């Protein structure tokens, strides 16, 4: 992945939805980074959020347009369920 300064927030949602979207992005050769405050806090040895907290998915700014197209298709698919 690129420099952290080049990352942009693409999606915020449940951990399950975020992980599914991450897989779709990877299938399209788009690297992404998931940030989950609860898991980050637990890994550091202290509480870092609350259970059920939303998860954030970041991508490189250069992939933003392609990733937004994939995000829109993903959102359509979960709305139709």
PDB file with one MODEL, atoms N, CA, C and O in Angstrom:
MODEL        1
ATOM      1  N   UNK A   1       0.855  -1.175   0.000  1.00  0.00           N
ATOM      2  CA  UNK A   1       0.000   0.000   0.000  1.00  0.00           C
ATOM      3  C   UNK A   1       0.898   1.234   0.000  1.00  0.00           C
ATOM      4  O   UNK A   1       2.082   1.151   0.326  1.00  0.00           O
ATOM      5  N   UNK A   2       0.339   2.346  -0.359  1.00  0.00           N
ATOM      6  CA  UNK A   2       1.106   3.577  -0.485  1.00  0.00           C
ATOM      7  C   UNK A   2       1.250   4.294   0.851  1.00  0.00           C
ATOM      8  O   UNK A   2       0.844   3.781   1.894  1.00  0.00           O
ATOM      9  N   UNK A   3       1.825   5.469   0.803  1.00  0.00           N
ATOM     10  CA  UNK A   3       2.007   6.320   1.971  1.00  0.00           C
ATOM     11  C   UNK A   3       0.654   6.575   2.646  1.00  0.00           C
ATOM     12  O   UNK A   3      -0.358   6.767   1.972  1.00  0.00           O
ATOM     13  N   UNK A   4       0.650   6.576   3.961  1.00  0.00           N
ATOM     14  CA  UNK A   4      -0.588   6.779   4.714  1.00  0.00           C
ATOM     15  C   UNK A   4      -1.252   8.106   4.367  1.00  0.00           C
ATOM     16  O   UNK A   4      -2.474   8.222   4.462  1.00  0.00           O
ATOM     17  N   UNK A   5      -0.481   9.098   3.970  1.00  0.00           N
ATOM     18  CA  UNK A   5      -1.042  10.397   3.604  1.00  0.00           C
ATOM     19  C   UNK A   5      -1.866  10.330   2.317  1.00  0.00           C
ATOM     20  O   UNK A   5      -2.671  11.222   2.047  1.00  0.00           O
ATOM     21  N   UNK A   6      -1.664   9.267   1.519  1.00  0.00           N
ATOM     22  CA  UNK A   6      -2.393   9.113   0.269  1.00  0.00           C
ATOM     23  C   UNK A   6      -3.688   8.328   0.440  1.00  0.00           C
ATOM     24  O   UNK A   6      -4.393   8.088  -0.539  1.00  0.00           O
ATOM     25  N   UNK A   7      -4.010   7.926   1.661  1.00  0.00           N
ATOM     26  CA  UNK A   7      -5.200   7.125   1.901  1.00  0.00           C
ATOM     27  C   UNK A   7      -6.442   7.997   2.033  1.00  0.00           C
ATOM     28  O   UNK A   7      -6.404   9.084   2.608  1.00  0.00           O
ATOM     29  N   UNK A   8      -7.545   7.490   1.483  1.00  0.00           N
ATOM     30  CA  UNK A   8      -8.833   8.182   1.610  1.00  0.00           C
ATOM     31  C   UNK A   8      -9.858   7.185   2.133  1.00  0.00           C
ATOM     32  O   UNK A   8      -9.793   5.993   1.834  1.00  0.00           O
ATOM     33  N   UNK A   9     -10.794   7.685   2.909  1.00  0.00           N
ATOM     34  CA  UNK A   9     -11.857   6.856   3.455  1.00  0.00           C
ATOM     35  C   UNK A   9     -12.852   6.545   2.345  1.00  0.00           C
ATOM     36  O   UNK A   9     -13.391   7.449   1.707  1.00  0.00           O
ATOM     37  N   UNK A  10     -13.090   5.250   2.122  1.00  0.00           N
ATOM     38  CA  UNK A  10     -14.049   4.834   1.106  1.00  0.00           C
ATOM     39  C   UNK A  10     -15.379   4.428   1.725  1.00  0.00           C
ATOM     40  O   UNK A  10     -16.437   4.730   1.174  1.00  0.00           O
ATOM     41  N   UNK A  11     -15.334   3.747   2.861  1.00  0.00           N
ATOM     42  CA  UNK A  11     -16.544   3.136   3.399  1.00  0.00           C
ATOM     43  C   UNK A  11     -16.464   3.040   4.911  1.00  0.00           C
ATOM     44  O   UNK A  11     -15.392   2.814   5.472  1.00  0.00           O
ATOM     45  N   UNK A  12     -17.592   3.211   5.560  1.00  0.00           N
ATOM     46  CA  UNK A  12     -17.728   2.990   6.992  1.00  0.00           C
ATOM     47  C   UNK A  12     -18.972   2.141   7.197  1.00  0.00           C
ATOM     48  O   UNK A  12     -20.051   2.473   6.707  1.00  0.00           O
ATOM     49  N   UNK A  13     -18.812   1.041   7.926  1.00  0.00           N
ATOM     50  CA  UNK A  13     -19.950   0.166   8.154  1.00  0.00           C
ATOM     51  C   UNK A  13     -19.604  -0.937   9.122  1.00  0.00           C
ATOM     52  O   UNK A  13     -18.628  -0.849   9.868  1.00  0.00           O
ATOM     53  N   UNK A  14     -20.419  -1.983   9.101  1.00  0.00           N
ATOM     54  CA  UNK A  14     -20.175  -3.113   9.988  1.00  0.00           C
ATOM     55  C   UNK A  14     -18.895  -3.836   9.566  1.00  0.00           C
ATOM     56  O   UNK A  14     -18.440  -3.712   8.429  1.00  0.00           O
ATOM     57  N   UNK A  15     -18.336  -4.580  10.490  1.00  0.00           N
ATOM     58  CA  UNK A  15     -17.108  -5.321  10.191  1.00  0.00           C
ATOM     59  C   UNK A  15     -17.355  -6.338   9.081  1.00  0.00           C
ATOM     60  O   UNK A  15     -16.492  -6.545   8.228  1.00  0.00           O
ATOM     61  N   UNK A  16     -18.514  -6.966   9.085  1.00  0.00           N
ATOM     62  CA  UNK A  16     -18.832  -7.965   8.061  1.00  0.00           C
ATOM     63  C   UNK A  16     -18.904  -7.320   6.682  1.00  0.00           C
ATOM     64  O   UNK A  16     -18.264  -7.793   5.743  1.00  0.00           O
ATOM     65  N   UNK A  17     -19.680  -6.241   6.550  1.00  0.00           N
ATOM     66  CA  UNK A  17     -19.791  -5.564   5.252  1.00  0.00           C
ATOM     67  C   UNK A  17     -18.446  -5.028   4.782  1.00  0.00           C
ATOM     68  O   UNK A  17     -18.123  -5.102   3.596  1.00  0.00           O
ATOM     69  N   UNK A  18     -17.667  -4.492   5.702  1.00  0.00           N
ATOM     70  CA  UNK A  18     -16.369  -3.934   5.350  1.00  0.00           C
ATOM     71  C   UNK A  18     -15.434  -5.020   4.823  1.00  0.00           C
ATOM     72  O   UNK A  18     -14.712  -4.798   3.851  1.00  0.00           O
ATOM     73  N   UNK A  19     -15.443  -6.183   5.452  1.00  0.00           N
ATOM     74  CA  UNK A  19     -14.583  -7.277   4.991  1.00  0.00           C
ATOM     75  C   UNK A  19     -15.022  -7.816   3.635  1.00  0.00           C
ATOM     76  O   UNK A  19     -14.180  -8.190   2.818  1.00  0.00           O
ATOM     77  N   UNK A  20     -16.328  -7.861   3.385  1.00  0.00           N
ATOM     78  CA  UNK A  20     -16.817  -8.300   2.075  1.00  0.00           C
ATOM     79  C   UNK A  20     -16.385  -7.315   0.998  1.00  0.00           C
ATOM     80  O   UNK A  20     -15.906  -7.719  -0.062  1.00  0.00           O
ATOM     81  N   UNK A  21     -16.554  -6.026   1.265  1.00  0.00           N
ATOM     82  CA  UNK A  21     -16.136  -5.007   0.300  1.00  0.00           C
ATOM     83  C   UNK A  21     -14.640  -5.074   0.056  1.00  0.00           C
ATOM     84  O   UNK A  21     -14.195  -4.920  -1.081  1.00  0.00           O
ATOM     85  N   UNK A  22     -13.864  -5.300   1.091  1.00  0.00           N
ATOM     86  CA  UNK A  22     -12.409  -5.426   0.951  1.00  0.00           C
ATOM     87  C   UNK A  22     -12.069  -6.563  -0.016  1.00  0.00           C
ATOM     88  O   UNK A  22     -11.163  -6.426  -0.838  1.00  0.00           O
ATOM     89  N   UNK A  23     -12.788  -7.680   0.079  1.00  0.00           N
ATOM     90  CA  UNK A  23     -12.547  -8.805  -0.834  1.00  0.00           C
ATOM     91  C   UNK A  23     -12.875  -8.421  -2.274  1.00  0.00           C
ATOM     92  O   UNK A  23     -12.135  -8.774  -3.192  1.00  0.00           O
ATOM     93  N   UNK A  24     -13.981  -7.700  -2.478  1.00  0.00           N
ATOM     94  CA  UNK A  24     -14.332  -7.239  -3.832  1.00  0.00           C
ATOM     95  C   UNK A  24     -13.242  -6.336  -4.395  1.00  0.00           C
ATOM     96  O   UNK A  24     -12.875  -6.452  -5.564  1.00  0.00           O
ATOM     97  N   UNK A  25     -12.732  -5.448  -3.571  1.00  0.00           N
ATOM     98  CA  UNK A  25     -11.659  -4.555  -4.019  1.00  0.00           C
ATOM     99  C   UNK A  25     -10.411  -5.351  -4.381  1.00  0.00           C
ATOM    100  O   UNK A  25      -9.785  -5.093  -5.409  1.00  0.00           O
ATOM    101  N   UNK A  26     -10.047  -6.319  -3.540  1.00  0.00           N
ATOM    102  CA  UNK A  26      -8.864  -7.141  -3.817  1.00  0.00           C
ATOM    103  C   UNK A  26      -9.034  -7.920  -5.110  1.00  0.00           C
ATOM    104  O   UNK A  26      -8.072  -8.092  -5.859  1.00  0.00           O
ATOM    105  N   UNK A  27     -10.253  -8.396  -5.386  1.00  0.00           N
ATOM    106  CA  UNK A  27     -10.527  -9.100  -6.647  1.00  0.00           C
ATOM    107  C   UNK A  27     -10.289  -8.203  -7.852  1.00  0.00           C
ATOM    108  O   UNK A  27     -10.060  -8.690  -8.960  1.00  0.00           O
ATOM    109  N   UNK A  28     -10.344  -6.898  -7.638  1.00  0.00           N
ATOM    110  CA  UNK A  28     -10.114  -5.910  -8.701  1.00  0.00           C
ATOM    111  C   UNK A  28      -8.761  -5.212  -8.565  1.00  0.00           C
ATOM    112  O   UNK A  28      -8.564  -4.110  -9.077  1.00  0.00           O
ATOM    113  N   UNK A  29      -7.844  -5.863  -7.878  1.00  0.00           N
ATOM    114  CA  UNK A  29      -6.473  -5.375  -7.683  1.00  0.00           C
ATOM    115  C   UNK A  29      -6.402  -3.995  -7.038  1.00  0.00           C
ATOM    116  O   UNK A  29      -5.566  -3.170  -7.405  1.00  0.00           O
ATOM    117  N   UNK A  30      -7.295  -3.750  -6.067  1.00  0.00           N
ATOM    118  CA  UNK A  30      -7.261  -2.508  -5.303  1.00  0.00           C
ATOM    119  C   UNK A  30      -6.939  -2.856  -3.856  1.00  0.00           C
ATOM    120  O   UNK A  30      -7.707  -3.540  -3.180  1.00  0.00           O
ATOM    121  N   UNK A  31      -5.801  -2.377  -3.400  1.00  0.00           N
ATOM    122  CA  UNK A  31      -5.395  -2.614  -2.014  1.00  0.00           C
ATOM    123  C   UNK A  31      -6.208  -1.722  -1.093  1.00  0.00           C
ATOM    124  O   UNK A  31      -6.585  -0.609  -1.460  1.00  0.00           O
ATOM    125  N   UNK A  32      -6.474  -2.222   0.106  1.00  0.00           N
ATOM    126  CA  UNK A  32      -7.237  -1.436   1.068  1.00  0.00           C
ATOM    127  C   UNK A  32      -6.750  -1.718   2.476  1.00  0.00           C
ATOM    128  O   UNK A  32      -6.028  -2.683   2.725  1.00  0.00           O
ATOM    129  N   UNK A  33      -7.157  -0.862   3.380  1.00  0.00           N
ATOM    130  CA  UNK A  33      -6.761  -0.958   4.781  1.00  0.00           C
ATOM    131  C   UNK A  33      -8.001  -0.801   5.639  1.00  0.00           C
ATOM    132  O   UNK A  33      -8.759   0.155   5.480  1.00  0.00           O
ATOM    133  N   UNK A  34      -8.208  -1.752   6.560  1.00  0.00           N
ATOM    134  CA  UNK A  34      -9.336  -1.690   7.482  1.00  0.00           C
ATOM    135  C   UNK A  34      -8.847  -1.158   8.820  1.00  0.00           C
ATOM    136  O   UNK A  34      -7.821  -1.593   9.343  1.00  0.00           O
ATOM    137  N   UNK A  35      -9.597  -0.215   9.361  1.00  0.00           N
ATOM    138  CA  UNK A  35      -9.303   0.314  10.683  1.00  0.00           C
ATOM    139  C   UNK A  35     -10.535   0.105  11.549  1.00  0.00           C
ATOM    140  O   UNK A  35     -11.631   0.564  11.228  1.00  0.00           O
ATOM    141  N   UNK A  36     -10.329  -0.597  12.650  1.00  0.00           N
ATOM    142  CA  UNK A  36     -11.398  -0.914  13.577  1.00  0.00           C
ATOM    143  C   UNK A  36     -10.917  -0.521  14.965  1.00  0.00           C
ATOM    144  O   UNK A  36     -10.006  -1.151  15.502  1.00  0.00           O
ATOM    145  N   UNK A  37     -11.503   0.493  15.543  1.00  0.00           N
ATOM    146  CA  UNK A  37     -11.048   1.020  16.831  1.00  0.00           C
ATOM    147  C   UNK A  37     -11.092  -0.029  17.941  1.00  0.00           C
ATOM    148  O   UNK A  37     -10.203  -0.065  18.791  1.00  0.00           O
ATOM    149  N   UNK A  38     -12.111  -0.874  17.940  1.00  0.00           N
ATOM    150  CA  UNK A  38     -12.230  -1.898  18.983  1.00  0.00           C
ATOM    151  C   UNK A  38     -11.069  -2.886  18.904  1.00  0.00           C
ATOM    152  O   UNK A  38     -10.434  -3.181  19.916  1.00  0.00           O
ATOM    153  N   UNK A  39     -10.792  -3.394  17.709  1.00  0.00           N
ATOM    154  CA  UNK A  39      -9.709  -4.361  17.560  1.00  0.00           C
ATOM    155  C   UNK A  39      -8.345  -3.728  17.786  1.00  0.00           C
ATOM    156  O   UNK A  39      -7.445  -4.378  18.318  1.00  0.00           O
ATOM    157  N   UNK A  40      -8.178  -2.472  17.393  1.00  0.00           N
ATOM    158  CA  UNK A  40      -6.902  -1.780  17.622  1.00  0.00           C
ATOM    159  C   UNK A  40      -6.628  -1.643  19.111  1.00  0.00           C
ATOM    160  O   UNK A  40      -5.500  -1.846  19.560  1.00  0.00           O
ATOM    161  N   UNK A  41      -7.650  -1.301  19.872  1.00  0.00           N
ATOM    162  CA  UNK A  41      -7.485  -1.152  21.318  1.00  0.00           C
ATOM    163  C   UNK A  41      -7.178  -2.468  21.993  1.00  0.00           C
ATOM    164  O   UNK A  41      -6.322  -2.529  22.875  1.00  0.00           O
ATOM    165  N   UNK A  42      -7.868  -3.526  21.589  1.00  0.00           N
ATOM    166  CA  UNK A  42      -7.613  -4.843  22.177  1.00  0.00           C
ATOM    167  C   UNK A  42      -6.186  -5.307  21.872  1.00  0.00           C
ATOM    168  O   UNK A  42      -5.525  -5.883  22.736  1.00  0.00           O
ATOM    169  N   UNK A  43      -5.718  -5.064  20.671  1.00  0.00           N
ATOM    170  CA  UNK A  43      -4.369  -5.482  20.292  1.00  0.00           C
ATOM    171  C   UNK A  43      -3.309  -4.745  21.106  1.00  0.00           C
ATOM    172  O   UNK A  43      -2.237  -5.287  21.376  1.00  0.00           O
ATOM    173  N   UNK A  44      -3.612  -3.515  21.492  1.00  0.00           N
ATOM    174  CA  UNK A  44      -2.666  -2.723  22.277  1.00  0.00           C
ATOM    175  C   UNK A  44      -2.762  -3.018  23.767  1.00  0.00           C
ATOM    176  O   UNK A  44      -1.935  -2.553  24.551  1.00  0.00           O
ATOM    177  N   UNK A  45      -3.778  -3.794  24.159  1.00  0.00           N
ATOM    178  CA  UNK A  45      -3.898  -4.169  25.557  1.00  0.00           C
ATOM    179  C   UNK A  45      -4.848  -3.307  26.371  1.00  0.00           C
ATOM    180  O   UNK A  45      -4.849  -3.375  27.600  1.00  0.00           O
ATOM    181  N   UNK A  46      -5.650  -2.502  25.702  1.00  0.00           N
ATOM    182  CA  UNK A  46      -6.635  -1.684  26.409  1.00  0.00           C
ATOM    183  C   UNK A  46      -7.851  -1.489  25.516  1.00  0.00           C
ATOM    184  O   UNK A  46      -7.798  -1.751  24.314  1.00  0.00           O
ATOM    185  N   UNK A  47      -8.927  -1.037  26.099  1.00  0.00           N
ATOM    186  CA  UNK A  47     -10.136  -0.780  25.313  1.00  0.00           C
ATOM    187  C   UNK A  47      -9.920   0.377  24.375  1.00  0.00           C
ATOM    188  O   UNK A  47      -9.387   1.413  24.774  1.00  0.00           O
ATOM    189  N   UNK A  48     -10.323   0.216  23.143  1.00  0.00           N
ATOM    190  CA  UNK A  48     -10.110   1.291  22.183  1.00  0.00           C
ATOM    191  C   UNK A  48     -11.377   1.707  21.487  1.00  0.00           C
ATOM    192  O   UNK A  48     -11.335   2.424  20.487  1.00  0.00           O
ATOM    193  N   UNK A  49     -12.488   1.271  21.996  1.00  0.00           N
ATOM    194  CA  UNK A  49     -13.752   1.590  21.358  1.00  0.00           C
ATOM    195  C   UNK A  49     -14.848   0.861  22.075  1.00  0.00           C
ATOM    196  O   UNK A  49     -14.721   0.542  23.257  1.00  0.00           O
ATOM    197  N   UNK A  50     -15.908   0.597  21.383  1.00  0.00           N
ATOM    198  CA  UNK A  50     -17.001  -0.139  21.986  1.00  0.00           C
ATOM    199  C   UNK A  50     -17.454  -1.223  21.028  1.00  0.00           C
ATOM    200  O   UNK A  50     -17.302  -1.110  19.812  1.00  0.00           O
ATOM    201  N   UNK A  51     -18.009  -2.268  21.601  1.00  0.00           N
ATOM    202  CA  UNK A  51     -18.453  -3.392  20.796  1.00  0.00           C
ATOM    203  C   UNK A  51     -19.496  -2.920  19.798  1.00  0.00           C
ATOM    204  O   UNK A  51     -20.411  -2.178  20.156  1.00  0.00           O
ATOM    205  N   UNK A  52     -19.366  -3.339  18.565  1.00  0.00           N
ATOM    206  CA  UNK A  52     -20.290  -2.930  17.522  1.00  0.00           C
ATOM    207  C   UNK A  52     -19.893  -1.630  16.840  1.00  0.00           C
ATOM    208  O   UNK A  52     -20.628  -1.112  15.999  1.00  0.00           O
ATOM    209  N   UNK A  53     -18.736  -1.110  17.201  1.00  0.00           N
ATOM    210  CA  UNK A  53     -18.267   0.126  16.584  1.00  0.00           C
ATOM    211  C   UNK A  53     -18.078  -0.093  15.085  1.00  0.00           C
ATOM    212  O   UNK A  53     -17.764  -1.197  14.639  1.00  0.00           O
ATOM    213  N   UNK A  54     -18.268   0.949  14.338  1.00  0.00           N
ATOM    214  CA  UNK A  54     -18.134   0.837  12.896  1.00  0.00           C
ATOM    215  C   UNK A  54     -16.678   0.653  12.502  1.00  0.00           C
ATOM    216  O   UNK A  54     -15.755   1.053  13.211  1.00  0.00           O
ATOM    217  N   UNK A  55     -16.515   0.035  11.354  1.00  0.00           N
ATOM    218  CA  UNK A  55     -15.202  -0.246  10.806  1.00  0.00           C
ATOM    219  C   UNK A  55     -15.003   0.645   9.581  1.00  0.00           C
ATOM    220  O   UNK A  55     -15.939   0.857   8.810  1.00  0.00           O
ATOM    221  N   UNK A  56     -13.798   1.162   9.400  1.00  0.00           N
ATOM    222  CA  UNK A  56     -13.492   2.075   8.308  1.00  0.00           C
ATOM    223  C   UNK A  56     -12.594   1.380   7.291  1.00  0.00           C
ATOM    224  O   UNK A  56     -11.671   0.655   7.660  1.00  0.00           O
ATOM    225  N   UNK A  57     -12.870   1.606   6.017  1.00  0.00           N
ATOM    226  CA  UNK A  57     -12.083   1.022   4.936  1.00  0.00           C
ATOM    227  C   UNK A  57     -11.437   2.149   4.140  1.00  0.00           C
ATOM    228  O   UNK A  57     -12.120   3.026   3.611  1.00  0.00           O
ATOM    229  N   UNK A  58     -10.123   2.110   4.067  1.00  0.00           N
ATOM    230  CA  UNK A  58      -9.354   3.138   3.363  1.00  0.00           C
ATOM    231  C   UNK A  58      -8.717   2.543   2.120  1.00  0.00           C
ATOM    232  O   UNK A  58      -8.365   1.364   2.091  1.00  0.00           O
ATOM    233  N   UNK A  59      -8.573   3.368   1.097  1.00  0.00           N
ATOM    234  CA  UNK A  59      -7.904   2.980  -0.130  1.00  0.00           C
ATOM    235  C   UNK A  59      -6.921   4.078  -0.531  1.00  0.00           C
ATOM    236  O   UNK A  59      -6.938   5.182   0.013  1.00  0.00           O
ATOM    237  N   UNK A  60      -6.077   3.747  -1.486  1.00  0.00           N
ATOM    238  CA  UNK A  60      -5.162   4.743  -2.030  1.00  0.00           C
ATOM    239  C   UNK A  60      -5.956   5.749  -2.868  1.00  0.00           C
ATOM    240  O   UNK A  60      -6.889   5.375  -3.579  1.00  0.00           O
ATOM    241  N   UNK A  61      -5.586   6.995  -2.780  1.00  0.00           N
ATOM    242  CA  UNK A  61      -6.272   8.049  -3.523  1.00  0.00           C
ATOM    243  C   UNK A  61      -6.282   7.771  -5.024  1.00  0.00           C
ATOM    244  O   UNK A  61      -7.242   8.121  -5.711  1.00  0.00           O
ATOM    245  N   UNK A  62      -5.232   7.151  -5.534  1.00  0.00           N
ATOM    246  CA  UNK A  62      -5.145   6.871  -6.973  1.00  0.00           C
ATOM    247  C   UNK A  62      -6.193   5.857  -7.436  1.00  0.00           C
ATOM    248  O   UNK A  62      -6.521   5.814  -8.622  1.00  0.00           O
ATOM    249  N   UNK A  63      -6.718   5.049  -6.528  1.00  0.00           N
ATOM    250  CA  UNK A  63      -7.724   4.041  -6.862  1.00  0.00           C
ATOM    251  C   UNK A  63      -9.143   4.514  -6.586  1.00  0.00           C
ATOM    252  O   UNK A  63     -10.086   3.735  -6.720  1.00  0.00           O
ATOM    253  N   UNK A  64      -9.309   5.756  -6.209  1.00  0.00           N
ATOM    254  CA  UNK A  64     -10.586   6.268  -5.724  1.00  0.00           C
ATOM    255  C   UNK A  64     -11.726   6.091  -6.726  1.00  0.00           C
ATOM    256  O   UNK A  64     -12.797   5.613  -6.350  1.00  0.00           O
ATOM    257  N   UNK A  65     -11.524   6.462  -7.986  1.00  0.00           N
ATOM    258  CA  UNK A  65     -12.615   6.377  -8.962  1.00  0.00           C
ATOM    259  C   UNK A  65     -13.058   4.941  -9.202  1.00  0.00           C
ATOM    260  O   UNK A  65     -14.254   4.650  -9.191  1.00  0.00           O
ATOM    261  N   UNK A  66     -12.114   4.053  -9.416  1.00  0.00           N
ATOM    262  CA  UNK A  66     -12.449   2.645  -9.654  1.00  0.00           C
ATOM    263  C   UNK A  66     -13.106   2.041  -8.407  1.00  0.00           C
ATOM    264  O   UNK A  66     -14.066   1.277  -8.513  1.00  0.00           O
ATOM    265  N   UNK A  67     -12.588   2.384  -7.240  1.00  0.00           N
ATOM    266  CA  UNK A  67     -13.134   1.845  -5.990  1.00  0.00           C
ATOM    267  C   UNK A  67     -14.557   2.346  -5.747  1.00  0.00           C
ATOM    268  O   UNK A  67     -15.389   1.598  -5.235  1.00  0.00           O
ATOM    269  N   UNK A  68     -14.846   3.580  -6.100  1.00  0.00           N
ATOM    270  CA  UNK A  68     -16.198   4.111  -5.917  1.00  0.00           C
ATOM    271  C   UNK A  68     -17.203   3.361  -6.787  1.00  0.00           C
ATOM    272  O   UNK A  68     -18.336   3.129  -6.367  1.00  0.00           O
ATOM    273  N   UNK A  69     -16.793   2.981  -8.000  1.00  0.00           N
ATOM    274  CA  UNK A  69     -17.671   2.197  -8.863  1.00  0.00           C
ATOM    275  C   UNK A  69     -17.985   0.844  -8.213  1.00  0.00           C
ATOM    276  O   UNK A  69     -19.130   0.391  -8.228  1.00  0.00           O
ATOM    277  N   UNK A  70     -16.969   0.214  -7.650  1.00  0.00           N
ATOM    278  CA  UNK A  70     -17.151  -1.069  -6.974  1.00  0.00           C
ATOM    279  C   UNK A  70     -18.020  -0.889  -5.735  1.00  0.00           C
ATOM    280  O   UNK A  70     -18.889  -1.715  -5.457  1.00  0.00           O
ATOM    281  N   UNK A  71     -17.787   0.185  -4.993  1.00  0.00           N
ATOM    282  CA  UNK A  71     -18.597   0.478  -3.807  1.00  0.00           C
ATOM    283  C   UNK A  71     -20.068   0.642  -4.191  1.00  0.00           C
ATOM    284  O   UNK A  71     -20.943   0.105  -3.511  1.00  0.00           O
ATOM    285  N   UNK A  72     -20.351   1.368  -5.262  1.00  0.00           N
ATOM    286  CA  UNK A  72     -21.734   1.576  -5.682  1.00  0.00           C
ATOM    287  C   UNK A  72     -22.413   0.251  -6.028  1.00  0.00           C
ATOM    288  O   UNK A  72     -23.572   0.038  -5.673  1.00  0.00           O
ATOM    289  N   UNK A  73     -21.701  -0.635  -6.716  1.00  0.00           N
ATOM    290  CA  UNK A  73     -22.256  -1.953  -7.034  1.00  0.00           C
ATOM    291  C   UNK A  73     -22.495  -2.761  -5.757  1.00  0.00           C
ATOM    292  O   UNK A  73     -23.504  -3.453  -5.628  1.00  0.00           O
ATOM    293  N   UNK A  74     -21.559  -2.664  -4.822  1.00  0.00           N
ATOM    294  CA  UNK A  74     -21.692  -3.364  -3.546  1.00  0.00           C
ATOM    295  C   UNK A  74     -22.919  -2.865  -2.790  1.00  0.00           C
ATOM    296  O   UNK A  74     -23.696  -3.667  -2.272  1.00  0.00           O
ATOM    297  N   UNK A  75     -23.098  -1.547  -2.725  1.00  0.00           N
ATOM    298  CA  UNK A  75     -24.229  -0.971  -1.999  1.00  0.00           C
ATOM    299  C   UNK A  75     -25.561  -1.363  -2.648  1.00  0.00           C
ATOM    300  O   UNK A  75     -26.544  -1.608  -1.948  1.00  0.00           O
ATOM    301  N   UNK A  76     -25.593  -1.422  -3.991  1.00  0.00           N
ATOM    302  CA  UNK A  76     -26.802  -1.870  -4.684  1.00  0.00           C
ATOM    303  C   UNK A  76     -27.121  -3.312  -4.309  1.00  0.00           C
ATOM    304  O   UNK A  76     -28.283  -3.669  -4.114  1.00  0.00           O
ATOM    305  N   UNK A  77     -26.080  -4.139  -4.211  1.00  0.00           N
ATOM    306  CA  UNK A  77     -26.316  -5.557  -3.915  1.00  0.00           C
ATOM    307  C   UNK A  77     -26.839  -5.766  -2.493  1.00  0.00           C
ATOM    308  O   UNK A  77     -27.664  -6.650  -2.261  1.00  0.00           O
ATOM    309  N   UNK A  78     -26.367  -4.961  -1.541  1.00  0.00           N
ATOM    310  CA  UNK A  78     -26.870  -5.154  -0.172  1.00  0.00           C
ATOM    311  C   UNK A  78     -28.232  -4.495   0.026  1.00  0.00           C
ATOM    312  O   UNK A  78     -28.991  -4.897   0.908  1.00  0.00           O
ATOM    313  N   UNK A  79     -28.552  -3.479  -0.792  1.00  0.00           N
ATOM    314  CA  UNK A  79     -29.874  -2.858  -0.705  1.00  0.00           C
ATOM    315  C   UNK A  79     -30.953  -3.770  -1.263  1.00  0.00           C
ATOM    316  O   UNK A  79     -32.104  -3.713  -0.831  1.00  0.00           O
ATOM    317  N   UNK A  80     -30.586  -4.613  -2.223  1.00  0.00           N
ATOM    318  CA  UNK A  80     -31.584  -5.489  -2.843  1.00  0.00           C
ATOM    319  C   UNK A  80     -31.854  -6.740  -2.027  1.00  0.00           C
ATOM    320  O   UNK A  80     -32.760  -7.505  -2.359  1.00  0.00           O
ATOM    321  N   UNK A  81     -31.096  -6.962  -0.979  1.00  0.00           N
ATOM    322  CA  UNK A  81     -31.286  -8.172  -0.154  1.00  0.00           C
ATOM    323  C   UNK A  81     -32.398  -8.001   0.838  1.00  0.00           C
ATOM    324  O   UNK A  81     -32.686  -8.920   1.605  1.00  0.00           O
TER     325      UNK A  81
ENDMDL
END
